[in-house]
């Protein structure tokens, strides 16, 4: 299927802006550029209404971390979902993923705990993992105060999908398995090689040079020992006994085949999986519904599948 025409228009707008690739600047410049696109250019009117938003602190791997709790206008008790944002482990924060968190809370009738984990290169692997796991442990211990239901799930996009997949494995190993996971175009095999990485290397929002730049920052000085860890690449971990999953990928995404392979590996391990590969879409489409009707429809379908897992 050809590239969605509305997303093609968006990509042309970005190309015409003359903004350099993230890999050509510093981490701070990349964060500023990403925030400009995700927050400053966003019409607040597109944000779904929720009953209450509360800024809090949750435990991290090396001290408290900022977090944001979203409570939907829905009768409880409700499931709780820990949200781990994308951004290549280098960019992204609570504000850039405010729309994503609101959509999950509103569409899935769930309390969402969005976590601002530490970013590379200042804090390379395993800092983000430690923060994600610590925050999820905290949520597991405070379900009565959060959603009031005993259901706990996790969701994330891209790098956040990586962290979400890692968290499901860690929590299972600790004897506190989660109930569901929603992974949007997750990066699960960071040292892997897949056809989509080169097929979609340039021109589709996330480019190969930026992926390599993200990865180098996240690895830091850890080298091969990091690359071989299941907490770095959850594809390397044991998938048996993990929670039911919704795995979502996009046709024109360098991470398409990585996410597809993880969905297949989950299914092969006996994990119930709803897997969707959306034609015509690109990396990052979870935040592009205001630009593309096809992206919005894909987000709504994915959230409906996740809602079904949360409210079984």
C-alpha positions in Angstrom: 0.0 0.0 0.0 1.3 3.5 -0.7 2.2 5.9 2.1 -0.8 7.6 3.6 -1.3 10.8 1.6 -1.9 12.9 4.8 1.3 11.6 6.4 3.1 12.3 3.1 2.0 15.9 3.4 3.3 16.0 7.0 6.7 14.5 6.0 7.0 17.1 3.2 6.3 19.9 5.7 9.0 18.6 8.0 11.5 18.2 5.1 10.7 21.8 3.9 11.3 23.1 7.4 15.0 22.5 6.9 15.3 21.0 10.4 18.4 18.8 10.7 18.3 15.2 11.7 18.5 14.6 15.4 21.7 12.7 14.8 23.4 15.9 13.6 23.1 17.8 16.9 23.3 17.4 20.6 20.9 15.6 22.9 19.6 18.9 24.2 19.0 20.2 20.6 17.1 16.9 19.8 15.0 17.3 22.9 14.1 20.9 22.0 13.2 19.9 18.4 11.1 17.0 19.5 9.3 19.0 22.1 8.6 21.8 19.5 6.9 19.2 17.2 5.1 17.2 19.9 4.0 20.0 22.2 4.5 23.6 20.9 2.9 22.9 17.5 0.0 20.9 19.0 -3.5 22.4 19.3 -4.6 21.9 23.0 -8.1 21.3 21.6 -7.0 17.8 20.3 -6.3 16.6 23.9 -9.0 14.3 25.2 -10.6 15.4 28.4 -10.0 13.4 31.5 -11.4 13.9 35.0 -8.1 14.7 36.7 -4.4 15.0 36.1 -1.9 15.0 39.0 1.8 15.5 38.9 3.5 13.3 41.5 6.8 11.5 42.2 7.3 7.8 42.1 10.4 5.7 43.0 13.1 5.4 40.4 16.3 3.4 40.3 18.3 6.2 41.8 15.8 8.4 43.7 12.4 9.7 43.0 11.2 10.4 39.4 8.5 12.8 38.1 5.3 11.1 37.0 1.8 12.1 36.0 -1.4 10.3 36.9 -4.4 10.6 34.6 -7.8 9.6 36.0 -10.6 9.2 33.4 -14.2 10.2 33.8 -15.3 6.6 34.4 -16.8 4.7 37.3 -14.4 2.5 39.1 -12.8 0.3 40.1 -10.5 0.7 37.2 -7.3 -1.0 35.9 -4.0 0.8 36.2 -1.6 1.3 33.3 2.1 2.3 33.5 3.0 4.4 30.5 6.7 4.6 29.3 7.2 7.2 26.6 9.2 6.8 23.4 12.1 8.9 22.1 15.1 6.6 21.6 16.0 6.7 25.3 17.3 10.2 24.6 14.3 12.5 24.0 10.7 12.7 25.2 9.1 13.5 28.6 5.7 13.7 30.3 4.6 16.6 28.1 5.5 15.1 24.7 3.4 12.1 25.6 0.5 13.9 27.2 -1.8 13.1 24.3 -0.9 9.4 24.3 -1.5 9.2 28.1 -4.9 10.9 27.8 -6.0 8.7 24.9 -5.1 5.5 26.9 -7.0 6.8 30.0 -10.0 8.0 28.1 -10.4 5.2 25.5 -9.4 2.3 27.9 -11.2 3.5 31.0 -7.9 3.2 33.0 -5.8 5.2 35.4 -2.5 6.0 33.7 0.8 6.5 35.5 3.1 8.2 33.0 6.8 8.0 34.1 9.6 10.4 33.3 12.5 8.0 33.4 16.1 9.1 33.2 17.5 9.7 29.6 20.8 9.0 27.9 23.5 10.0 27.3 23.6 11.5 30.7 22.1 8.3 32.1 22.8 5.4 29.8 21.6 1.8 30.2 20.4 0.5 32.6 19.1 3.8 34.2 15.8 3.9 32.1 15.2 0.2 32.9 15.8 0.7 36.6 13.4 3.7 36.7 10.7 1.8 34.7 10.9 -1.2 36.9 10.9 0.8 40.2 7.8 2.8 39.1 5.9 -0.3 38.1 6.7 -2.0 41.4 5.3 1.1 43.1 2.2 1.0 41.0 1.7 -2.7 41.9 1.9 -1.8 45.6 -0.6 1.1 45.2 -3.4 -0.3 43.0 -6.0 0.3 45.6 -5.0 4.0 45.6 -4.7 4.3 41.9 -7.4 2.5 39.9 -8.8 0.4 42.7 -8.8 -2.7 40.5 -6.2 -5.5 40.8 -5.4 -5.2 37.0 -2.0 -3.7 36.2 -0.7 -3.3 32.7 2.0 -1.4 30.8 2.2 0.4 27.5 4.9 2.2 25.5 5.9 3.3 22.1 9.2 2.7 20.4 11.9 3.0 23.2 9.0 2.9 25.6 7.8 -0.3 24.0 11.3 -1.7 24.7 11.1 -0.7 28.3 7.5 -2.0 28.6 8.6 -5.4 27.3 11.5 -5.5 29.7 9.2 -4.6 32.6 6.9 -7.5 31.8 9.8 -9.9 31.9 11.2 -8.5 35.2 7.8 -8.4 36.9 7.1 -12.0 35.9 10.5 -13.1 37.2 9.8 -11.4 40.5 6.5 -13.3 40.8 4.3 -10.2 40.2 3.2 -10.8 36.6 1.3 -8.0 34.8 -2.0 -8.5 33.2 -1.6 -6.9 29.8 0.8 -5.0 27.5 0.3 -2.6 24.6 3.5 -2.1 22.5 3.5 0.5 19.7 6.3 -0.2 17.2 8.6 -1.5 20.0 12.4 -1.6 19.7 12.9 -5.1 21.1 16.1 -6.2 19.4 18.5 -3.3 19.5 21.4 -5.1 17.9 19.3 -7.0 15.4 19.3 -6.7 11.7 16.0 -6.6 9.8 15.0 -5.8 6.2 12.7 -2.9 7.3 15.7 -1.1 8.8 17.2 -0.5 5.4 14.0 -0.5 3.4 12.7 2.5 5.5 16.1 4.0 6.3 15.3 7.5 5.2 12.3 9.7 4.6 9.8 8.2 7.0 10.3 10.4 10.2 12.6 8.0 12.0 15.8 7.4 10.0 18.5 4.9 10.3 21.2 7.4 11.3 19.1 8.6 14.2 18.4 5.1 15.3 22.2 4.4 15.5 22.7 7.7 17.3 20.1 6.8 19.9 21.6 3.4 20.3 25.1 4.7 20.9 23.9 7.1 23.5 21.9 4.4 25.3 24.7 1.8 25.3 27.2 4.4 26.7 30.5 2.7 27.6 28.9 -0.6 28.4 29.8 -2.3 25.1 29.0 -5.9 24.3 27.9 -6.8 27.8 25.1 -4.3 27.5 24.1 -5.4 24.0 23.8 -9.0 25.1 21.4 -8.3 28.0 17.7 -9.1 27.8 17.1 -5.9 29.7 18.6 -4.1 26.8 17.0 -6.2 24.1 13.9 -8.0 25.5 13.9 -10.2 22.3 16.7 -12.1 24.0 14.7 -12.8 27.1 12.3 -15.6 28.0 8.9 -14.9 26.6 7.0 -17.7 28.3 4.4 -16.6 30.9 4.2 -13.0 29.8 0.9 -11.1 29.8 -1.4 -11.0 26.8 -0.2 -8.4 24.3 -1.3 -6.0 21.7 1.7 -5.4 19.4 1.3 -2.6 16.8 3.6 -1.9 13.9 3.6 0.3 10.8 4.4 -0.5 7.2 6.9 2.3 6.6 8.7 2.1 9.9 12.4 1.0 10.2 11.2 -0.9 13.4 8.4 -2.8 11.6 10.2 -6.1 11.3 11.6 -5.9 14.9 8.1 -5.5 16.3 6.7 -8.1 14.0 9.4 -10.6 15.2 8.6 -9.9 18.8 4.9 -10.5 18.3 5.7 -13.8 16.6 8.1 -14.7 19.4 5.4 -14.0 22.0 2.9 -16.1 20.2 5.4 -19.0 19.8 5.9 -18.9 23.6 2.2 -19.3 24.1 1.4 -15.7 24.9 -2.0 -14.5 23.6 -1.2 -11.8 21.0 -3.2 -9.3 19.0 -0.8 -8.2 16.3 -1.6 -5.4 13.8 0.6 -4.1 11.0 -1.0 -0.9 9.8 -0.5 -0.2 6.1 0.6 3.2 4.9 1.7 4.4 8.3 5.0 5.5 9.7 6.9 5.5 13.0 5.4 7.8 15.6 1.8 7.6 14.2 0.4 7.3 17.8 0.8 11.1 18.0 -0.2 11.9 14.4 -4.0 11.4 14.5 -4.5 15.2 14.2 -2.6 15.0 10.8 -3.9 11.7 9.5 -7.3 10.0 9.6 -5.7 6.6 9.0 -3.3 7.1 11.9 -6.2 8.1 14.2 -8.2 5.0 13.1 -5.2 2.8 13.9 -4.7 4.3 17.3 -8.4 3.8 18.1 -8.4 0.2 16.9 -5.2 -0.5 19.0 -6.7 1.0 22.1 -9.9 -0.9 21.7 -8.0 -4.1 21.6 -6.0 -3.1 24.7 -9.3 -2.1 26.5 -10.5 -5.6 25.9 -7.5 -7.1 27.7 -7.9 -4.7 30.6 -11.6 -5.3 31.2 -11.8 -9.0 30.7 
